[in-house]
Amino acid sequence: METQKSRIPILIVKKREKNIQSWVGKSIRADILYAVAGIAQHVLVSNEHGSILIDTGDGLLRDFMSNELDFKQLKGIIYTHGHFDHVGGLHSLLGYLRMTGRKKLLPIFAPKGCIEVFSMIDNFKKCYQNTIPFELSCRGVKSYEVFQAGEMSIKAYPMKHCGGISDYGILGPIPAVGYRISYNGEIIAISGDTGMCSSLKELVKDADFAILEATYPKNTRVSREYLEKVHLSEDLAEEIGKLAKDFILVHKGAR
């Protein structure tokens, strides 16, 4: 009598489908890797010289690798502000670059006074001291300052953003900026998180592409104070977006 052989379970791993949203210009492109309010946001802007990351939310490594993006092309990181859903993946990213032996300088820019980013970098250096194979430079960016990263010209615009905690309501304002990224005559504007403010319109006006957060569904469903101090609603963000040639709304709530 033939005995039945025990079957060895086979794990079938399906390749994750690319889920990024992209805008492609003549010489510059933007890939929105992930953007959900309260969870994470990260955007990759690239040209033929390489790429820069705007924010590093939780799950950045997974989103980078599942979409087969090249860490070697990363020329720098810039932060809009220090809330956890925009900075949570920084330590993992630095650890991965250390493990894989990155050699090139990694410049990091964040709004002046952004203690979250600067503290995480200081802690990473303390943890690993002389075993980091690449140089880390970190600099605070002032409002309306212009700097360079990845051969792109970047201008910081002051945004209006406060934190908030359930049962505590709106907290005080934090350092927050949006970025206007220019290369070969094309412009990408990224708001980060912000309430409605005049500098937001300056940031977006005449840009080729704008990436705007729109956490709330409609402005009639949230108080004016939140719209002015914390986040935009979709309808308000759309009005701002029309100042650019093209735009997309991101960082929406769980809806």
N, C-alpha and C positions, 0 to 999 in steps of 0.2 A: 504494500500500500504506500502510495506516494505521500510523503509529508509535505505540508504547505510551508513554504519558506516565508520567514517573516520579512515584511516589506520595509525597506528603509525610506522614511519620509523624505521627499525631495522639496526643498524650498525654492520656489520660483520667484525671482525678484524682477518685477517689471520696472523698466526704466521710467523714472518720473517725467511726465510731460512738462515741457517748458511753460511756465505760467507768468512770465514777465510781460509787462506792457512796455512797448518801445515807441520812440519817435526817432526818425532818422532824417537828418538834414544832409546838406551837400558835403560837409566835412566834420560834422560833430553829431553825436547821437546820445540819447538818454534812455536808459533801461530802468524801469521801476521794478525792483526785484521783489519788494513786498511793502505794503502800506495799509495797515489797519490800526486805527486809533486805539491806544491802550495796550497794544501788543508789540508792534515793531514797525519801523520804516527804514528802508535804505534804497538809495538811488545811485546808479552808476552812470557817469558821464564820460564819454570816450571820444578820442580822435586817433589819428594814425600814430601818434607818439605814445599812447597809453591811456590810462583811465584814472579818474578820481572818484572816491566814494563820498557821498553826502549822507551822513549818519550811518550808524551801525547798530541796528536793532537786534533783538534776540533772534537767533536762527540764521544769522548772516552766513555762516560757513555752509550750512545746509543749502541755502538758496544759491550761493555762489557755485557750489560744486554740482548741485543737481541740474544747473543750467549750463554747466561746462564752461564756466568763465575762468580766465587765466589770472591767477594771483600775481604772476610775474609782471604783468602789465600795470599793476597798481602803482601810481605815482604819488598818491597822497590821500589824506582823509580830511574832510571839512565837516564841521558840526553846526547844526542850526541852533541847538540848545541842549541842555543836559538831562532832560527827562529820560526815565529808564527805557521807554520804548524807542528811543533814538540812540542810546549809547550802550545798551545791554550786551551787545555782541563784541565790544571792543577787546576785552581781555581774551576771549576765545580766538579772535582774529590775530592778535599779537602773539599768542601762544602757538598758533598754527604756523605763522611766519617764522618764528624762532625754531620750531621743530623741523621745518623744511629747509632751513638754512638760508633764508633771505640775506643778501649781502648789501643791497642798495639802501641808501638813506630813505626813511619813511617820514615825510613831513606831515604834521597834524596841526590843523587850525581849528579853533573854537572861539566863540564869543568871549571877550575879555571878562573874567570873573566867573567863567563856567567851571565851578569847582568839581563837578562830577567827572568831567573828562580829564582835567589836570590831576586829580587825585588818583584816578585809575591808572594813569600812565606812571605817576610816581610810585605807586604800589607795585606795578609790574616790574619796574627797574629795581626796586628793593628786593623783590622775590628772587630775581634771577641775576642781579648784579652783573658780573663779568661774563655771563654765558649768553648774552644776547648778541648774535652775529651781525646785526645791522644797527645803524645809528637811528635813534628816535629824536626828532626835534618837535617841539610843541610850542605854539605861539598863540597868544590871545589876540583876537581881531577886534578892532574898534569899528564903530558905525561909520560907514562910507569909506572905509579903507579899501584900497585896491592891492591885491597881491597876485602872485603867479603860482600855478600848480599844474603839472602835466602839460606845459606849454600853453595853458589857457589863462586868460586874464579874468580875475574874479573880484567882484565888488560886493561888499557886505552892506546890507540895508537894515536899519533897526526895525524889529518887529515888536509887537505888543503881546506878551504871553505871560499868563499867570498859571501857577499850579492849582490843583484842586484835590481835595480828599473827601470821600464820602463822610458825611456827618460833620465835616468841618467847613465845607463850602469853598469859596475862592480864597486862595492864599495870595501872598505877595508876588509881584512881578519878578521874573528871572531874566538873566541875560539871554536874549534871543535875536537871531538875525535871519534874514533871507539872503540868497545869493543870486547875483546876475553873472552868469558865466559866458564869456565871449571867446570866440575863436573863428578866425578867417571871415569876419563879418557876420557870423551867426550868433544868436544870443539865446540862451536857455535861462529862464528865471525859476527859482525854487523858493517857495515861501517858508517852508518849515511850518511849525504851528504858530498861529497868530490870531489875534482878534482884528477887527477892522481898524485900519489906521491909514493915514495919508501916505506914509512911506511904502505901504504895500502897493499902492497904485504906481508910485515911481518905479518900484522894482519891476513891475509887469509890463508897463507901457511899451509898446512896439517890439516886445521880445518875439522871436520866431516861435518859441514854445514856452509855455508856462505850466509848472506843476504846482497845483494849489491844494492845500488841505481843505477838506469840507466835512468836518466831523459830525455836524448836526444836519438832519434832513431838511428842515425848513426853519426860517427865522421866526416864524409865528409860534414855534413849539418850544422856544427857549427864551430866557430873559435877555433883555438888551445888554445887561451887564456882562453876561457870559460871551455874547457876540463881540463885545468891545474889548474884553480883557483875556479871553481864553481861546476860543476857536471860532472858525467861520462856519456858516451853514452853506448848503449846496447852492441855494439861490443867490446868496451874497457872493459866493466864490465864482459863480458863473458870470456875474456882472463884472467882477474884476478880470476874469479870464478873457472877456471880450476886448480888453485893452491890448491883448497880444494877438498875433496872427493865428495861433493855435494854442489849445490848452487841454489839460486833463485834470479832473478832480480826483484826489487820492485821500488816504488816511481817514476814510469814513469809519463810522462806528460799526458795531457788529449788526449790520442790517443787510 
